[in-house]
Amino acid sequence: MQHDTLCRTPGTESDVDWNEMADRVLSGDRLTTDEACVILDSPDSEVLDLLAATYRVRRNYFGRSVQLYYLMNAKSGLCPEDCSYCSQSKISKADIPTYNLLSERRLLDGAREAFERGSKTYCIVISAKGPSDREMRAVTTIVPKIKEAYDLKICACLGLLTDEQAGALKDCGVDRVNHNLNTSEEHYGNICSTHSYDDRIATLGAVRQAGLEICSGGIIGMGEKPLDVVRMAFSLRDLEAESIPINFLNPIDGTPLSGQWDLNPRYCLKVLCMFRMVNPEREIRIAGGREVHLGSLQPLALYAANSIFVGDYLTTKGQLPEADYQMIRELGFEVTRHEDPGVPLAESRS
């Protein structure tokens, strides 16, 4: 992987006591930027030691629980933005399905599947710069019906939001809004030109002002430097995001970032450890690209993260739910919904 060294010389052993770092985090200390950089630049030979220390922090806040999320691509393609990683953008030539907002029946069916798969949260996502009036009406109409039928939290990902739109989502029963920072402020202009990093911050401000939880994370592997990843982690700490999804770039053919393969499994694990150490009490979710970039090391990622998507992503396939259930079971972890102690995996299968 090509990146600038921030805190150490590549190939040397670090002099960091990872357990001492975990002790300080558990006592309430906050990592510095330099310390977070050291995690990303640590030698591969220390990954297991780093994971063991990180797991102490994860276990303190989340025990052996794993929370499942189910994603519904409620409107695909047709987006006027030019985000270089996205197969649904106006500049993408990717071969994907395109359709307008799904019917109420399809959205209810998706909620049923989310519940049957043991998911804690049902994520309704549309491709758009921001929701139209029609799309807002559809979402605010369907959410109460979903919540009446199923014990699910609802996360809405609708693009840029005004204060009024965020308030309407709160009023209809949406629990949290996803709006990813995606990368650092310094790197943002390299991946999108049709809206700014500040636009995203403004939407997250509207979400918080409305009393909604914030779900915000990023995409690793878009040509950023490790310092950009660290800066994003600290920005999310400052925003007090309740949920932080970490995606690893799946370079889809037809997008400007197709063919960009800068990641390896060990670095991905270090990223997850760094996010856990910087945001110790927050939900860290392994999101898109985990199957591609973590490969056979996927189970190790749950020693840092405590949440995954079950099923497919927006325009790419995920691994089979049965494989996720088996992975969780073999780790000795358990699926949880809300604050319940645990849902037996046999009951969470569709």
NORRADA-V228197 format. One record per residue. N is the residue number from 0. RES is the residue in one letter. PSI is psi in radians with two decimals (none if undefined). OMEGA is omega in radians with two decimals (NA if undefined). Layout:
<<N/RES/PSI/OMEGA> <N/RES/PSI/OMEGA>>
This chain:
<<0/M/2.36/-3.10> <1/Q/2.06/3.01> <2/H/2.81/3.13> <3/D/2.41/3.06> <4/T/2.34/-3.06> <5/L/-0.71/-2.91> <6/C/-0.07/-3.08> <7/R/2.98/3.09> <8/T/2.20/-3.10> <9/P/2.44/3.07> <10/G/-0.22/3.12> <11/T/2.73/3.05> <12/E/2.48/3.09> <13/S/2.84/3.08> <14/D/0.45/-3.09> <15/V/2.35/3.00> <16/D/1.77/-3.04> <17/W/-0.60/3.11> <18/N/-0.61/3.08> <19/E/-0.67/3.08> <20/M/-0.77/3.11> <21/A/-0.71/3.11> <22/D/-0.78/-3.11> <23/R/-0.73/3.11> <24/V/-0.76/-3.13> <25/L/-0.43/3.11> <26/S/-0.08/3.10> <27/G/-0.07/3.09> <28/D/2.62/3.08> <29/R/2.38/3.10> <30/L/2.63/2.98> <31/T/2.91/3.08> <32/T/-0.74/3.14> <33/D/-0.71/-3.14> <34/E/-0.68/3.09> <35/A/-0.67/3.09> <36/C/-0.65/3.13> <37/V/-0.64/3.11> <38/I/-0.83/-3.11> <39/L/-0.52/-3.10> <40/D/0.14/-3.13> <41/S/2.64/-3.12> <42/P/2.61/3.13> <43/D/-0.51/-3.11> <44/S/-0.24/-3.11> <45/E/0.12/-3.06> <46/V/-0.75/-3.11> <47/L/-0.66/3.08> <48/D/-0.75/3.12> <49/L/-0.78/3.13> <50/L/-0.72/3.14> <51/A/-0.74/3.12> <52/A/-0.71/3.14> <53/T/-0.66/-3.14> <54/Y/-0.54/3.08> <55/R/-0.68/3.12> <56/V/-0.83/3.13> <57/R/-0.78/-3.11> <58/R/-0.62/-3.13> <59/N/-0.68/-3.07> <60/Y/-0.48/-3.01> <61/F/0.02/3.11> <62/G/-2.34/3.13> <63/R/0.28/-3.04> <64/S/2.57/2.99> <65/V/2.23/3.14> <66/Q/2.31/-3.12> <67/L/2.46/3.09> <68/Y/2.53/3.11> <69/Y/2.27/-3.01> <70/L/2.26/3.05> <71/M/2.03/3.08> <72/N/1.55/-2.97> <73/A/-0.31/3.06> <74/K/2.14/-2.96> <75/S/2.36/3.11> <76/G/-2.85/3.03> <77/L/0.42/-3.07> <78/C/2.36/-3.11> <79/P/-0.01/-3.10> <80/E/2.89/-3.08> <81/D/0.59/3.12> <82/C/2.17/-2.93> <83/S/-0.30/-3.14> <84/Y/-0.20/-2.86> <85/C/2.27/3.11> <86/S/-0.17/-3.09> <87/Q/0.02/-3.05> <88/S/2.91/-3.10> <89/K/-0.36/-3.12> <90/I/-0.06/-3.12> <91/S/2.46/3.03> <92/K/0.29/-3.12> <93/A/2.53/3.12> <94/D/1.61/-3.10> <95/I/2.77/3.02> <96/P/2.48/3.02> <97/T/2.32/3.12> <98/Y/2.70/3.06> <99/N/-3.09/-3.01> <100/L/2.30/-3.14> <101/L/2.77/3.13> <102/S/2.85/3.09> <103/E/-0.71/-3.14> <104/R/-0.75/-3.14> <105/R/-0.68/3.13> <106/L/-0.63/3.07> <107/L/-0.68/3.08> <108/D/-0.68/3.10> <109/G/-0.67/3.10> <110/A/-0.71/3.11> <111/R/-0.77/-3.14> <112/E/-0.70/3.10> <113/A/-0.80/-3.12> <114/F/-0.77/-3.10> <115/E/-0.44/3.12> <116/R/0.03/3.11> <117/G/0.30/-3.09> <118/S/2.56/3.00> <119/K/-0.65/-2.98> <120/T/2.42/3.07> <121/Y/2.10/-3.06> <122/C/2.08/3.12> <123/I/2.04/-3.01> <124/V/2.37/2.99> <125/I/2.62/3.05> <126/S/2.03/-3.09> <127/A/2.74/2.95> <128/K/-0.67/3.08> <129/G/2.83/-3.05> <130/P/2.47/3.01> <131/S/2.96/3.09> <132/D/-0.71/3.14> <133/R/-0.75/-3.13> <134/E/-0.67/3.07> <135/M/-0.76/3.14> <136/R/-0.72/-3.13> <137/A/-0.78/-3.11> <138/V/-0.81/-3.10> <139/T/-0.33/3.07> <140/T/-0.71/-3.04> <141/I/-0.54/-3.05> <142/V/-0.84/3.11> <143/P/-0.59/3.13> <144/K/-0.68/3.09> <145/I/-0.80/-3.07> <146/K/-0.49/3.07> <147/E/-0.59/-3.06> <148/A/-0.54/-2.99> <149/Y/2.59/3.08> <150/D/1.39/-3.10> <151/L/2.54/2.87> <152/K/2.65/-3.12> <153/I/2.24/3.02> <154/C/2.21/3.14> <155/A/2.32/3.08> <156/C/1.70/-2.96> <157/L/0.16/-3.10> <158/G/-2.76/-3.13> <159/L/2.43/-3.08> <160/L/2.56/2.97> <161/T/2.97/3.07> <162/D/-0.72/-3.10> <163/E/-0.71/3.13> <164/Q/-0.73/3.10> <165/A/-0.71/3.10> <166/G/-0.68/3.11> <167/A/-0.64/3.09> <168/L/-0.73/3.09> <169/K/-0.79/-3.07> <170/D/-0.54/-3.08> <171/C/-0.14/3.08> <172/G/0.04/3.04> <173/V/2.39/-3.11> <174/D/-0.70/-3.12> <175/R/2.81/3.11> <176/V/2.32/3.02> <177/N/2.22/2.99> <178/H/1.76/-3.00> <179/N/2.46/2.94> <180/L/-0.56/3.11> <181/N/-0.74/3.13> <182/T/-2.93/3.12> <183/S/2.83/3.06> <184/E/-0.68/-3.08> <185/E/-0.56/-3.08> <186/H/-0.18/-2.95> <187/Y/-0.68/-3.12> <188/G/-0.30/3.12> <189/N/-0.23/-3.09> <190/I/-0.19/-3.13> <191/C/2.46/3.11> <192/S/-0.19/-3.05> <193/T/-0.19/2.92> <194/H/2.94/-3.01> <195/S/2.91/3.02> <196/Y/-0.71/3.13> <197/D/-0.60/3.08> <198/D/-0.72/3.14> <199/R/-0.72/3.10> <200/I/-0.69/3.13> <201/A/-0.70/3.10> <202/T/-0.75/3.12> <203/L/-0.55/3.05> <204/G/-0.70/3.10> <205/A/-0.67/3.12> <206/V/-0.83/-3.13> <207/R/-0.71/-3.14> <208/Q/-0.58/-3.14> <209/A/-0.13/-3.14> <210/G/0.30/3.11> <211/L/2.67/3.02> <212/E/2.64/3.14> <213/I/2.22/2.94> <214/C/2.00/-3.08> <215/S/2.32/3.14> <216/G/-2.44/-3.07> <217/G/-3.06/-3.14> <218/I/2.20/-3.14> <219/I/2.37/3.08> <220/G/0.36/-3.12> <221/M/0.52/3.13> <222/G/0.12/3.13> <223/E/2.85/3.01> <224/K/2.76/3.06> <225/P/-0.61/3.12> <226/L/-0.59/3.08> <227/D/-0.68/3.11> <228/V/-0.75/3.12> <229/V/-0.79/3.14> <230/R/-0.70/3.10> <231/M/-0.77/3.13> <232/A/-0.70/-3.14> <233/F/-0.62/3.07> <234/S/-0.72/3.12> <235/L/-0.58/3.04> <236/R/-0.77/-3.14> <237/D/-0.60/3.12> <238/L/-0.19/-3.10> <239/E/0.75/3.11> <240/A/2.26/-3.14> <241/E/-0.55/-3.07> <242/S/2.32/-3.06> <243/I/1.73/3.06> <244/P/2.28/3.11> <245/I/1.97/3.08> <246/N/2.57/3.01> <247/F/2.17/-2.96> <248/L/2.13/2.94> <249/N/1.77/-2.98> <250/P/1.55/-3.01> <251/I/2.33/3.08> <252/D/2.35/-3.14> <253/G/-0.13/3.06> <254/T/2.74/-3.14> <255/P/-0.43/-3.12> <256/L/0.19/3.09> <257/S/2.46/-3.14> <258/G/-0.01/-3.13> <259/Q/1.82/-3.13> <260/W/1.53/-3.06> <261/D/0.05/-2.98> <262/L/2.70/2.95> <263/N/2.82/-3.04> <264/P/-0.63/-3.11> <265/R/-0.73/3.10> <266/Y/-0.70/3.12> <267/C/-0.71/3.10> <268/L/-0.70/3.11> <269/K/-0.68/3.10> <270/V/-0.82/-3.13> <271/L/-0.69/3.09> <272/C/-0.74/-3.14> <273/M/-0.78/3.13> <274/F/-0.67/3.11> <275/R/-0.75/-3.12> <276/M/-0.58/-3.14> <277/V/-0.57/-3.12> <278/N/1.17/-2.90> <279/P/-0.62/-3.03> <280/E/0.08/-3.07> <281/R/2.66/3.09> <282/E/2.13/3.10> <283/I/2.13/-3.08> <284/R/2.29/3.00> <285/I/2.05/-3.00> <286/A/-2.45/-3.03> <287/G/2.50/3.08> <288/G/-0.03/-3.11> <289/R/-0.69/-3.13> <290/E/-0.64/-3.08> <291/V/-0.78/-2.95> <292/H/-0.49/3.09> <293/L/-0.52/3.08> <294/G/-2.25/-3.09> <295/S/-0.16/3.11> <296/L/0.09/-3.14> <297/Q/-0.82/-3.11> <298/P/-0.63/-3.13> <299/L/-0.51/-3.09> <300/A/-0.49/-3.12> <301/L/-0.05/2.97> <302/Y/-0.22/3.03> <303/A/-0.82/-3.14> <304/A/2.83/3.12> <305/N/0.31/-3.06> <306/S/2.57/3.06> <307/I/2.77/2.90> <308/F/2.43/3.06> <309/V/2.13/-3.08> <310/G/-2.73/-3.04> <311/D/2.94/3.10> <312/Y/-2.69/-3.05> <313/L/-0.98/3.13> <314/T/0.17/3.11> <315/T/2.74/-3.10> <316/K/2.50/2.97> <317/G/3.09/3.10> <318/Q/2.80/-3.08> <319/L/2.47/3.11> <320/P/-0.66/-3.14> <321/E/-0.61/3.10> <322/A/-0.65/3.07> <323/D/-0.80/3.14> <324/Y/-0.75/3.14> <325/Q/-0.74/3.13> <326/M/-0.80/-3.13> <327/I/-0.77/-3.12> <328/R/-0.76/-3.08> <329/E/-0.40/3.05> <330/L/-0.24/-3.03> <331/G/0.30/3.10> <332/F/3.05/3.13> <333/E/2.56/3.08> <334/V/2.37/3.09> <335/T/2.57/2.99> <336/R/2.25/3.14> <337/H/-2.20/-3.13> <338/E/0.19/-3.14> <339/D/2.63/-3.07> <340/P/-0.47/3.13> <341/G/2.46/3.11> <342/V/2.07/3.10> <343/P/2.35/-3.04> <344/L/-0.53/3.12> <345/A/-0.53/-3.14> <346/E/-0.29/-3.07> <347/S/0.04/3.12> <348/R/2.49/3.08> <349/S/none/NA>>
